[in-house]
């Protein structure tokens, strides 16, 4: 986020753990997905949403 980039976290891998999504959000992820199939729609939604990051 410091670089002005929007961040999407991913928790669908084997190394994910309970609370991982919260940790990613606290670290700066704007949203978190659990399945790669969600990525396209999340990118589209973020592209339409132009609030300050």
N, CA, C and O atoms as a printed pandas DataFrame, in Angstrom:
     atom_number atom_name residue_name chain_id  residue_number  x_coord  y_coord  z_coord
0              1         N          UNK        A               1    0.824   -1.197    0.000
1              2        CA          UNK        A               1    0.000    0.000    0.000
2              3         C          UNK        A               1    0.858    1.247    0.000
3              4         O          UNK        A               1    0.459    2.266   -0.562
4              5         N          UNK        A               2    2.012    1.192    0.608
5              6        CA          UNK        A               2    2.892    2.348    0.625
6              7         C          UNK        A               2    3.255    2.767   -0.792
7              8         O          UNK        A               2    3.454    3.953   -1.057
8              9         N          UNK        A               3    3.342    1.812   -1.696
9             10        CA          UNK        A               3    3.676    2.093   -3.090
10            11         C          UNK        A               3    2.459    2.543   -3.890
11            12         O          UNK        A               3    2.562    2.771   -5.095
12            13         N          UNK        A               4    1.308    2.673   -3.233
13            14        CA          UNK        A               4    0.106    3.086   -3.925
14            15         C          UNK        A               4   -0.587    1.955   -4.663
15            16         O          UNK        A               4   -1.435    2.199   -5.521
16            17         N          UNK        A               5   -0.236    0.730   -4.341
17            18        CA          UNK        A               5   -0.835   -0.428   -4.999
18            19         C          UNK        A               5   -1.953   -1.011   -4.140
19            20         O          UNK        A               5   -1.895   -0.961   -2.911
20            21         N          UNK        A               6   -2.952   -1.554   -4.786
21            22        CA          UNK        A               6   -4.034   -2.228   -4.070
22            23         C          UNK        A               6   -3.625   -3.684   -3.890
23            24         O          UNK        A               6   -3.050   -4.295   -4.791
24            25         N          UNK        A               7   -3.925   -4.228   -2.724
25            26        CA          UNK        A               7   -3.455   -5.568   -2.371
26            27         C          UNK        A               7   -4.636   -6.504   -2.141
27            28         O          UNK        A               7   -5.585   -6.172   -1.431
28            29         N          UNK        A               8   -4.557   -7.684   -2.761
29            30        CA          UNK        A               8   -5.540   -8.744   -2.555
30            31         C          UNK        A               8   -4.807   -9.901   -1.890
31            32         O          UNK        A               8   -3.841  -10.429   -2.441
32            33         N          UNK        A               9   -5.264  -10.292   -0.712
33            34        CA          UNK        A               9   -4.670  -11.429   -0.023
34            35         C          UNK        A               9   -5.276  -12.732   -0.518
35            36         O          UNK        A               9   -6.384  -12.739   -1.054
36            37         N          UNK        A              10   -4.550  -13.840   -0.340
37            38        CA          UNK        A              10   -5.019  -15.161   -0.767
38            39         C          UNK        A              10   -4.774  -16.164    0.345
39            40         O          UNK        A              10   -3.651  -16.302    0.830
40            41         N          UNK        A              11   -5.827  -16.865    0.747
41            42        CA          UNK        A              11   -5.702  -17.834    1.840
42            43         C          UNK        A              11   -6.072  -19.250    1.418
43            44         O          UNK        A              11   -6.386  -20.079    2.272
44            45         N          UNK        A              12   -6.042  -19.541    0.142
45            46        CA          UNK        A              12   -6.465  -20.849   -0.335
46            47         C          UNK        A              12   -5.380  -21.900   -0.403
47            48         O          UNK        A              12   -5.639  -23.011   -0.866
48            49         N          UNK        A              13   -4.191  -21.595    0.034
49            50        CA          UNK        A              13   -3.087  -22.551   -0.056
50            51         C          UNK        A              13   -2.978  -23.399    1.208
51            52         O          UNK        A              13   -3.586  -23.089    2.233
52            53         N          UNK        A              14   -2.206  -24.454    1.121
53            54        CA          UNK        A              14   -2.048  -25.388    2.243
54            55         C          UNK        A              14   -1.404  -24.731    3.460
55            56         O          UNK        A              14   -1.619  -25.183    4.585
56            57         N          UNK        A              15   -0.629  -23.687    3.259
57            58        CA          UNK        A              15    0.058  -23.044    4.387
58            59         C          UNK        A              15   -0.836  -22.048    5.138
59            60         O          UNK        A              15   -0.409  -21.456    6.130
60            61         N          UNK        A              16   -2.063  -21.865    4.669
61            62        CA          UNK        A              16   -2.980  -20.953    5.347
62            63         C          UNK        A              16   -3.415  -21.526    6.691
63            64         O          UNK        A              16   -3.355  -22.738    6.900
64            65         N          UNK        A              17   -3.846  -20.672    7.588
65            66        CA          UNK        A              17   -4.196  -21.085    8.947
66            67         C          UNK        A              17   -5.362  -20.238    9.444
67            68         O          UNK        A              17   -5.638  -19.183    8.872
68            69         N          UNK        A              18   -6.052  -20.676   10.497
69            70        CA          UNK        A              18   -7.136  -19.858   11.053
70            71         C          UNK        A              18   -6.608  -18.472   11.438
71            72         O          UNK        A              18   -5.578  -18.361   12.102
72            73         N          UNK        A              19   -7.296  -17.446   11.033
73            74        CA          UNK        A              19   -6.865  -16.085   11.327
74            75         C          UNK        A              19   -5.955  -15.492   10.263
75            76         O          UNK        A              19   -5.568  -14.328   10.365
76            77         N          UNK        A              20   -5.606  -16.273    9.241
77            78        CA          UNK        A              20   -4.703  -15.801    8.194
78            79         C          UNK        A              20   -5.296  -14.603    7.448
79            80         O          UNK        A              20   -4.589  -13.637    7.161
80            81         N          UNK        A              21   -6.587  -14.665    7.135
81            82        CA          UNK        A              21   -7.232  -13.549    6.434
82            83         C          UNK        A              21   -7.156  -12.270    7.262
83            84         O          UNK        A              21   -6.901  -11.192    6.726
84            85         N          UNK        A              22   -7.378  -12.393    8.561
85            86        CA          UNK        A              22   -7.274  -11.220    9.437
86            87         C          UNK        A              22   -5.854  -10.672    9.442
87            88         O          UNK        A              22   -5.652   -9.458    9.408
88            89         N          UNK        A              23   -4.873  -11.565    9.485
89            90        CA          UNK        A              23   -3.472  -11.127    9.477
90            91         C          UNK        A              23   -3.136  -10.407    8.176
91            92         O          UNK        A              23   -2.432   -9.397    8.190
92            93         N          UNK        A              24   -3.632  -10.918    7.055
93            94        CA          UNK        A              24   -3.377  -10.262    5.771
94            95         C          UNK        A              24   -4.047   -8.895    5.702
95            96         O          UNK        A              24   -3.466   -7.943    5.180
96            97         N          UNK        A              25   -5.258   -8.798    6.223
97            98        CA          UNK        A              25   -5.956   -7.514    6.257
98            99         C          UNK        A              25   -5.205   -6.520    7.134
99           100         O          UNK        A              25   -5.034   -5.361    6.757
100          101         N          UNK        A              26   -4.763   -6.965    8.291
101          102        CA          UNK        A              26   -3.991   -6.088    9.182
102          103         C          UNK        A              26   -2.676   -5.663    8.545
103          104         O          UNK        A              26   -2.168   -4.579    8.832
104          105         N          UNK        A              27   -2.121   -6.512    7.678
105          106        CA          UNK        A              27   -0.865   -6.187    7.003
106          107         C          UNK        A              27   -1.075   -5.285    5.793
107          108         O          UNK        A              27   -0.106   -4.831    5.185
108          109         N          UNK        A              28   -2.340   -5.018    5.436
109          110        CA          UNK        A              28   -2.595   -4.076    4.358
110          111         C          UNK        A              28   -3.413   -4.592    3.193
111          112         O          UNK        A              28   -3.701   -3.829    2.271
112          113         N          UNK        A              29   -3.795   -5.851    3.199
113          114        CA          UNK        A              29   -4.631   -6.352    2.106
114          115         C          UNK        A              29   -5.988   -5.661    2.152
115          116         O          UNK        A              29   -6.607   -5.551    3.210
116          117         N          UNK        A              30   -6.431   -5.207    1.015
117          118        CA          UNK        A              30   -7.720   -4.520    0.936
118          119         C          UNK        A              30   -8.875   -5.516    1.032
119          120         O          UNK        A              30   -9.933   -5.208    1.579
120          121         N          UNK        A              31   -8.657   -6.685    0.503
121          122        CA          UNK        A              31   -9.621   -7.780    0.584
122          123         C          UNK        A              31   -8.851   -9.087    0.520
123          124         O          UNK        A              31   -7.679   -9.108    0.144
124          125         N          UNK        A              32   -9.509  -10.172    0.886
125          126        CA          UNK        A              32   -8.866  -11.483    0.907
126          127         C          UNK        A              32   -9.781  -12.486    0.217
127          128         O          UNK        A              32  -10.987  -12.510    0.460
128          129         N          UNK        A              33   -9.194  -13.319   -0.651
129          130        CA          UNK        A              33   -9.956  -14.370   -1.321
130          131         C          UNK        A              33   -9.433  -15.735   -0.890
131          132         O          UNK        A              33   -8.289  -15.871   -0.456
132          133         N          UNK        A              34  -10.304  -16.755   -1.021
133          134        CA          UNK        A              34   -9.892  -18.119   -0.684
134          135         C          UNK        A              34   -9.756  -18.999   -1.910
135          136         O          UNK        A              34   -9.146  -20.066   -1.845
136          137         N          UNK        A              35  -10.321  -18.559   -3.035
137          138        CA          UNK        A              35  -10.264  -19.352   -4.263
138          139         C          UNK        A              35   -9.822  -18.463   -5.420
139          140         O          UNK        A              35  -10.249  -17.313   -5.522
140          141         N          UNK        A              36   -8.960  -19.001   -6.297
141          142        CA          UNK        A              36   -8.500  -18.225   -7.446
142          143         C          UNK        A              36   -9.664  -17.818   -8.335
143          144         O          UNK        A              36   -9.595  -16.793   -9.013
144          145         N          UNK        A              37  -10.736  -18.610   -8.342
145          146        CA          UNK        A              37  -11.904  -18.292   -9.167
146          147         C          UNK        A              37  -12.526  -16.951   -8.778
147          148         O          UNK        A              37  -13.237  -16.348   -9.582
148          149         N          UNK        A              38  -12.273  -16.483   -7.570
149          150        CA          UNK        A              38  -12.813  -15.206   -7.097
150          151         C          UNK        A              38  -12.008  -14.005   -7.593
151          152         O          UNK        A              38  -12.495  -12.875   -7.555
152          153         N          UNK        A              39  -10.791  -14.240   -8.053
153          154        CA          UNK        A              39   -9.870  -13.144   -8.366
154          155         C          UNK        A              39  -10.406  -12.200   -9.439
155          156         O          UNK        A              39  -10.351  -10.982   -9.272
156          157         N          UNK        A              40  -10.920  -12.743  -10.529
157          158        CA          UNK        A              40  -11.381  -11.895  -11.633
158          159         C          UNK        A              40  -12.472  -10.923  -11.183
159          160         O          UNK        A              40  -12.427   -9.740  -11.520
160          161         N          UNK        A              41  -13.445  -11.415  -10.430
161          162        CA          UNK        A              41  -14.532  -10.529   -9.998
162          163         C          UNK        A              41  -14.059   -9.510   -8.970
163          164         O          UNK        A              41  -14.564   -8.388   -8.940
164          165         N          UNK        A              42  -13.104   -9.880   -8.128
165          166        CA          UNK        A              42  -12.569   -8.938   -7.145
166          167         C          UNK        A              42  -11.791   -7.831   -7.850
167          168         O          UNK        A              42  -11.917   -6.661   -7.491
168          169         N          UNK        A              43  -10.993   -8.190   -8.844
169          170        CA          UNK        A              43  -10.258   -7.171   -9.606
170          171         C          UNK        A              43  -11.238   -6.232  -10.301
171          172         O          UNK        A              43  -11.031   -5.019  -10.312
172          173         N          UNK        A              44  -12.292   -6.779  -10.875
173          174        CA          UNK        A              44  -13.301   -5.941  -11.537
174          175         C          UNK        A              44  -13.955   -4.996  -10.536
175          176         O          UNK        A              44  -14.145   -3.816  -10.830
176          177         N          UNK        A              45  -14.297   -5.501   -9.367
177          178        CA          UNK        A              45  -14.929   -4.662   -8.344
178          179         C          UNK        A              45  -13.979   -3.571   -7.873
179          180         O          UNK        A              45  -14.393   -2.423   -7.711
180          181         N          UNK        A              46  -12.720   -3.905   -7.653
181          182        CA          UNK        A              46  -11.754   -2.902   -7.210
182          183         C          UNK        A              46  -11.510   -1.857   -8.291
183          184         O          UNK        A              46  -11.259   -0.692   -7.983
184          185         N          UNK        A              47  -11.582   -2.261   -9.545
185          186        CA          UNK        A              47  -11.397   -1.319  -10.651
186          187         C          UNK        A              47  -12.510   -0.286  -10.686
187          188         O          UNK        A              47  -12.286    0.865  -11.062
188          189         N          UNK        A              48  -13.718   -0.701  -10.291
189          190        CA          UNK        A              48  -14.855    0.218  -10.283
190          191         C          UNK        A              48  -14.883    1.091   -9.043
191          192         O          UNK        A              48  -15.445    2.186   -9.064
192          193         N          UNK        A              49  -14.289    0.620   -7.979
193          194        CA          UNK        A              49  -14.308    1.348   -6.718
194          195         C          UNK        A              49  -13.106    2.272   -6.666
195          196         O          UNK        A              49  -11.969    1.804   -6.743
196          197         N          UNK        A              50  -13.324    3.548   -6.540
197          198        CA          UNK        A              50  -12.224    4.504   -6.627
198          199         C          UNK        A              50  -12.025    5.309   -5.352
199          200         O          UNK        A              50  -11.565    6.450   -5.405
200          201         N          UNK        A              51  -12.363    4.734   -4.220
201          202        CA          UNK        A              51  -12.129    5.436   -2.951
202          203         C          UNK        A              51  -10.631    5.511   -2.686
203          204         O          UNK        A              51   -9.847    4.746   -3.248
204          205         N          UNK        A              52  -10.248    6.444   -1.822
205          206        CA          UNK        A              52   -8.835    6.548   -1.466
206          207         C          UNK        A              52   -8.368    5.269   -0.804
207          208         O          UNK        A              52   -9.085    4.666   -0.006
208          209         N          UNK        A              53   -7.166    4.869   -1.143
209          210        CA          UNK        A              53   -6.581    3.652   -0.567
210          211         C          UNK        A              53   -5.578    4.042    0.476
211          212         O          UNK        A              53   -4.961    3.174    1.093
